[in-house]
Amino acid sequence: MRACTRIAVVGVGNEFRRDDGVGWAVVARLRERATRRSWPPDVVLATCDGDPARLIGLWEGADLAVVVDAAHAHPGTPGRVHRLALRDARLSGPTTTSSHGLGLGEAVELARVLGLLPRELVVYAVEGADGDFGTGLSLAVAASVDPIADAVEDDIARYRHPLSGSRP
């Protein structure tokens, strides 16, 4: 294991499409928390519109990448959060799709083919209620922001300080 680990946290979406901005909201909450307490220097907080090339560029070289994105599920439950993890260089989890033209799955597959996947990838996919133009999250999705931020901080802590033998 490297002495200094790079961790990328990426909020994906469009903050001007209501619930599609949940990834940006989580990153904003983490930035806010970082101003009030010590934040690990190896953690990069970023936002992205979902373009696969930009997304790959943000997690390239990272040991851990955590991505937060809005998702569509049918049937859906607004505010429900799915935690997905990279397994055997494939993203597995429930049947949800990104709210973008090319989804996160395509970015993961492209990164896999190019050899640019992070060592570990965690995705939080949040089922949205409103993808119309405008700002502000629906109540159900807004209620998920703090719990997701807590979970991301837990993921970072677990990765930086694993129990003996707990990380692949």
C-alpha distance (Angstrom), angle and dihedral (degrees) to the residues before:
residue distance angle dihedral
M1 . . .
R2 3.79 . .
A3 3.78 118.3 .
C4 3.82 92.0 -128.9
T5 3.77 116.3 41.4
R6 3.78 121.8 -160.8
I7 3.76 115.1 -141.4
A8 3.82 123.1 -170.8
V9 3.79 122.3 -162.6
V10 3.80 111.1 -170.2
G11 3.79 127.2 -172.2
V12 3.80 108.6 -157.0
G13 3.77 125.6 -160.8
N14 3.77 145.4 53.8
E15 3.78 118.1 -66.0
F16 3.83 89.2 -156.5
R17 3.83 93.6 61.0
R18 3.82 98.6 69.3
D19 3.85 109.5 -127.0
D20 3.80 91.6 18.6
G21 3.81 84.7 74.6
V22 3.82 94.6 66.7
G23 3.82 92.6 105.0
W24 3.80 90.5 52.9
A25 3.83 90.1 47.2
V26 3.81 91.9 53.6
V27 3.82 91.7 49.4
A28 3.82 89.6 48.0
R29 3.81 89.7 51.9
L30 3.82 91.2 49.5
R31 3.83 90.5 49.1
E32 3.79 89.3 50.6
R33 3.81 90.8 51.0
A34 3.82 90.4 47.4
T35 3.82 90.2 60.7
R36 3.81 91.1 57.1
R37 3.79 99.1 48.1
S38 3.75 142.9 17.2
W39 3.80 112.0 -69.4
P40 3.80 122.6 -162.3
P41 3.84 108.7 -99.6
D42 3.80 92.1 -138.2
V43 3.82 93.1 62.6
V44 3.80 117.1 97.7
L45 3.81 118.1 -163.4
A46 3.81 114.3 -159.2
T47 3.78 142.9 158.8
C48 3.79 128.0 -141.0
D49 3.79 137.1 -176.2
G50 3.81 91.4 -131.0
D51 3.79 98.9 -98.1
P52 3.83 103.9 150.9
A53 3.83 94.3 -136.3
R54 3.81 92.8 51.1
L55 3.79 91.5 44.7
I56 3.80 92.2 50.8
G57 3.81 89.6 47.6
L58 3.80 90.5 55.1
W59 3.80 95.3 51.8
E60 3.82 97.3 34.7
G61 3.80 109.7 122.9
A62 3.79 93.3 11.6
D63 3.76 120.7 133.5
L64 3.80 90.3 -155.2
A65 3.80 126.2 22.6
V66 3.79 121.8 -174.5
V67 3.80 115.9 -167.9
V68 3.81 125.7 -169.0
D69 3.80 117.4 -165.0
A70 3.78 141.1 157.3
A71 3.78 115.6 -109.0
H72 3.76 139.6 -167.1
A73 3.79 118.0 -134.2
H74 3.76 128.1 179.0
P75 2.90 111.0 -115.9
G76 3.78 93.1 20.5
T77 3.76 136.7 -165.3
P78 3.82 109.8 -157.1
G79 3.78 111.5 -126.1
R80 3.81 95.3 18.6
V81 3.80 109.7 136.8
H82 3.79 125.0 -146.6
R83 3.80 118.1 -161.7
L84 3.79 110.8 -153.9
A85 3.79 127.0 -176.3
L86 3.76 132.5 -161.6
R87 3.79 110.3 -106.6
D88 3.81 122.7 -178.2
A89 3.82 91.1 -15.4
R90 3.81 91.5 -57.2
L91 3.78 129.8 102.2
S92 3.78 110.5 -125.2
G93 3.75 130.8 -177.6
P94 3.78 144.0 94.1
T95 3.79 123.2 -21.5
T96 3.79 103.7 -88.3
T97 3.75 130.3 134.8
S98 3.75 130.3 -147.8
S99 3.76 118.9 -105.4
H100 3.82 88.0 -126.1
G101 3.81 129.8 84.8
L102 3.79 93.1 -110.0
G103 3.75 111.1 34.1
L104 3.74 134.9 -141.4
G105 3.81 89.0 -100.3
E106 3.80 90.0 63.8
A107 3.82 90.9 49.1
V108 3.80 90.6 50.5
E109 3.80 92.4 48.7
L110 3.81 92.1 47.5
A111 3.82 90.9 48.6
R112 3.81 90.0 48.6
V113 3.79 92.2 52.4
L114 3.81 91.1 46.9
G115 3.81 93.4 45.5
L116 3.82 91.9 -118.1
L117 3.79 102.3 120.5
P118 3.78 118.0 126.3
R119 3.78 115.5 -112.8
E120 3.81 88.2 -107.5
L121 3.83 129.0 15.8
V122 3.79 127.1 -166.6
V123 3.79 121.8 -176.6
Y124 3.78 127.5 -165.4
A125 3.82 108.5 -160.9
V126 3.79 113.5 -169.6
E127 3.78 120.1 -160.7
G128 3.79 108.9 -128.8
A129 3.78 133.2 -149.1
D130 3.80 102.8 -165.1
G131 3.80 126.9 35.5
D132 3.80 96.4 165.1
F133 3.79 123.0 124.6
G134 3.79 112.8 -79.8
T135 3.77 141.5 74.6
G136 3.77 130.6 -87.0
L137 3.77 130.7 57.1
S138 3.79 125.3 -101.7
L139 3.80 113.2 -102.4
A140 3.81 93.9 -104.6
V141 3.80 93.6 50.5
A142 3.82 93.5 41.8
A143 3.81 88.4 55.3
S144 3.82 89.2 59.9
V145 3.83 95.9 57.4
D146 3.83 99.2 82.4
P147 3.83 95.3 42.5
I148 3.82 90.4 49.5
A149 3.81 91.3 48.2
D150 3.83 88.2 50.9
A151 3.82 90.7 49.3
V152 3.82 92.0 48.9
E153 3.79 90.3 51.6
D154 3.82 88.7 49.7
D155 3.83 90.5 50.3
I156 3.80 90.3 51.5
A157 3.81 92.6 47.6
R158 3.82 92.1 48.0
Y159 3.78 91.4 49.0
R160 3.80 94.9 46.8
H161 3.83 94.2 43.8
P162 3.81 107.5 28.0
L163 3.76 122.4 177.9
S164 3.76 110.3 -108.7
G165 3.78 108.4 -71.8
S166 3.82 95.6 -3.1
R167 3.82 97.6 116.2
P168 3.82 120.6 71.5
